[in-house]
């Protein structure tokens, strides 16, 4: 897999994202080792990115930020697919 190479690029862009207006949280996560039987694992080559933004407008601005366009070009060969869930408190 390409997880290590992907994470290297991700960690390089992360400080720029943290400086974006409206960014509350932005970071990569991977499976945690546990003995909890009901844990659903995402897999060795999967990274889940947890993001929290002040508003939908802040998220939309993030998606088109120049450093994100450059980042997506750098990682395109490492990414097999992506799914985005946009959620709100219930």
Phi and psi restraints in degrees (value plus and minus 20) as a CYANA .aco file:
   2 UNK   PHI    -132.7   -92.7
   2 UNK   PSI      -1.2    38.8
   3 UNK   PHI     -79.0   -39.0
   3 UNK   PSI     -64.3   -24.3
   4 UNK   PHI     -81.8   -41.8
   4 UNK   PSI     -63.0   -23.0
   5 UNK   PHI     -86.1   -46.1
   5 UNK   PSI     -61.1   -21.1
   6 UNK   PHI     -80.8   -40.8
   6 UNK   PSI     -68.5   -28.5
   7 UNK   PHI     -83.3   -43.3
   7 UNK   PSI     -53.5   -13.5
   8 UNK   PHI     -81.4   -41.4
   8 UNK   PSI     -66.3   -26.3
   9 UNK   PHI     -86.2   -46.2
   9 UNK   PSI     -60.1   -20.1
  10 UNK   PHI     -80.7   -40.7
  10 UNK   PSI     -66.5   -26.5
  11 UNK   PHI     -85.7   -45.7
  11 UNK   PSI     -44.4    -4.4
  12 UNK   PHI     -93.8   -53.8
  12 UNK   PSI     -54.8   -14.8
  13 UNK   PHI    -107.2   -67.2
  13 UNK   PSI     -39.4     0.6
  14 UNK   PHI     -75.1   -35.1
  14 UNK   PSI     -64.6   -24.6
  15 UNK   PHI     -79.7   -39.7
  15 UNK   PSI     -56.2   -16.2
  16 UNK   PHI     -85.7   -45.7
  16 UNK   PSI     -60.2   -20.2
  17 UNK   PHI     -86.1   -46.1
  17 UNK   PSI     -62.6   -22.6
  18 UNK   PHI     -79.7   -39.7
  18 UNK   PSI     -45.1    -5.1
  19 UNK   PHI    -104.7   -64.7
  19 UNK   PSI     -30.4     9.6
  20 UNK   PHI     -86.5   -46.5
  20 UNK   PSI     124.6   164.6
  21 UNK   PHI     -83.0   -43.0
  21 UNK   PSI     108.0   148.0
  22 UNK   PHI      73.8   113.8
  22 UNK   PSI     -24.0    16.0
  23 UNK   PHI     -97.9   -57.9
  23 UNK   PSI     100.3   140.3
  24 UNK   PHI    -120.3   -80.3
  24 UNK   PSI     -62.4   -22.4
  25 UNK   PHI    -170.7  -130.7
  25 UNK   PSI     121.0   161.0
  26 UNK   PHI    -180.9  -140.9
  26 UNK   PSI      92.7   132.7
  27 UNK   PHI    -189.0  -149.0
  27 UNK   PSI     136.4   176.4
  28 UNK   PHI    -106.3   -66.3
  28 UNK   PSI     129.0   169.0
  29 UNK   PHI    -155.4  -115.4
  29 UNK   PSI     132.8   172.8
  30 UNK   PHI    -154.9  -114.9
  30 UNK   PSI     150.6   190.6
  31 UNK   PHI     -74.1   -34.1
  31 UNK   PSI     115.1   155.1
  32 UNK   PHI    -114.1   -74.1
  32 UNK   PSI     122.1   162.1
  33 UNK   PHI     -93.1   -53.1
  33 UNK   PSI     107.2   147.2
  34 UNK   PHI    -175.5  -135.5
  34 UNK   PSI     143.5   183.5
  35 UNK   PHI    -123.8   -83.8
  35 UNK   PSI      -1.8    38.2
  36 UNK   PHI     -99.9   -59.9
  36 UNK   PSI      93.2   133.2
  37 UNK   PHI     -82.2   -42.2
  37 UNK   PSI     -47.6    -7.6
  38 UNK   PHI    -108.3   -68.3
  38 UNK   PSI     -17.7    22.3
  39 UNK   PHI     -83.4   -43.4
  39 UNK   PSI     107.6   147.6
  40 UNK   PHI    -116.6   -76.6
  40 UNK   PSI      95.3   135.3
  41 UNK   PHI    -104.5   -64.5
  41 UNK   PSI     124.9   164.9
  42 UNK   PHI    -108.4   -68.4
  42 UNK   PSI     -42.7    -2.7
  43 UNK   PHI      95.0   135.0
  43 UNK   PSI     137.8   177.8
  44 UNK   PHI     -85.1   -45.1
  44 UNK   PSI     -47.9    -7.9
  45 UNK   PHI    -125.8   -85.8
  45 UNK   PSI      -0.2    39.8
  46 UNK   PHI    -134.7   -94.7
  46 UNK   PSI     116.9   156.9
  47 UNK   PHI    -140.7  -100.7
  47 UNK   PSI     111.2   151.2
  48 UNK   PHI    -126.0   -86.0
  48 UNK   PSI     104.1   144.1
  49 UNK   PHI    -119.0   -79.0
  49 UNK   PSI     102.3   142.3
  50 UNK   PHI    -118.1   -78.1
  50 UNK   PSI     102.1   142.1
  51 UNK   PHI    -147.3  -107.3
  51 UNK   PSI     122.7   162.7
  52 UNK   PHI    -157.1  -117.1
  52 UNK   PSI     106.7   146.7
  53 UNK   PHI    -142.9  -102.9
  53 UNK   PSI     130.5   170.5
  54 UNK   PHI     -83.9   -43.9
  54 UNK   PSI     -49.1    -9.1
  55 UNK   PHI    -176.9  -136.9
  55 UNK   PSI     144.2   184.2
  56 UNK   PHI     -83.5   -43.5
  56 UNK   PSI     -55.5   -15.5
  57 UNK   PHI     -82.6   -42.6
  57 UNK   PSI     -58.3   -18.3
  58 UNK   PHI     -85.5   -45.5
  58 UNK   PSI     -60.9   -20.9
  59 UNK   PHI     -83.0   -43.0
  59 UNK   PSI     -65.0   -25.0
  60 UNK   PHI     -81.8   -41.8
  60 UNK   PSI     -59.9   -19.9
  61 UNK   PHI     -84.8   -44.8
  61 UNK   PSI     -59.2   -19.2
  62 UNK   PHI     -79.3   -39.3
  62 UNK   PSI     -63.6   -23.6
  63 UNK   PHI     -83.0   -43.0
  63 UNK   PSI     -44.3    -4.3
  64 UNK   PHI    -130.6   -90.6
  64 UNK   PSI     -12.1    27.9
  65 UNK   PHI     -82.8   -42.8
  65 UNK   PSI     121.0   161.0
  66 UNK   PHI     -74.6   -34.6
  66 UNK   PSI     -60.3   -20.3
  67 UNK   PHI     -88.0   -48.0
  67 UNK   PSI     -46.1    -6.1
  68 UNK   PHI     -97.2   -57.2
  68 UNK   PSI     -55.5   -15.5
  69 UNK   PHI     -83.6   -43.6
  69 UNK   PSI     -62.5   -22.5
  70 UNK   PHI     -85.7   -45.7
  70 UNK   PSI     -63.2   -23.2
  71 UNK   PHI     -79.7   -39.7
  71 UNK   PSI     -65.8   -25.8
  72 UNK   PHI     -80.6   -40.6
  72 UNK   PSI     -55.3   -15.3
  73 UNK   PHI     -86.0   -46.0
  73 UNK   PSI     -59.0   -19.0
  74 UNK   PHI     -88.1   -48.1
  74 UNK   PSI     -52.4   -12.4
  75 UNK   PHI    -122.6   -82.6
  75 UNK   PSI     -20.3    19.7
  76 UNK   PHI     -76.7   -36.7
  76 UNK   PSI     -52.7   -12.7
  77 UNK   PHI    -100.4   -60.4
  77 UNK   PSI     -30.0    10.0
  78 UNK   PHI    -117.1   -77.1
  78 UNK   PSI     -33.4     6.6
  79 UNK   PHI    -125.3   -85.3
  79 UNK   PSI     102.8   142.8
  80 UNK   PHI    -110.2   -70.2
  80 UNK   PSI     -41.7    -1.7
  81 UNK   PHI     155.1   195.1
  81 UNK   PSI     145.7   185.7
  82 UNK   PHI    -169.0  -129.0
  82 UNK   PSI     132.7   172.7
  83 UNK   PHI    -151.1  -111.1
  83 UNK   PSI     113.2   153.2
  84 UNK   PHI    -136.2   -96.2
  84 UNK   PSI     109.2   149.2
  85 UNK   PHI    -134.1   -94.1
  85 UNK   PSI     100.4   140.4
  86 UNK   PHI    -124.1   -84.1
  86 UNK   PSI      93.6   133.6
  87 UNK   PHI    -139.2   -99.2
  87 UNK   PSI     144.0   184.0
  88 UNK   PHI    -160.6  -120.6
  88 UNK   PSI     137.9   177.9
  89 UNK   PHI     -80.5   -40.5
  89 UNK   PSI     126.4   166.4
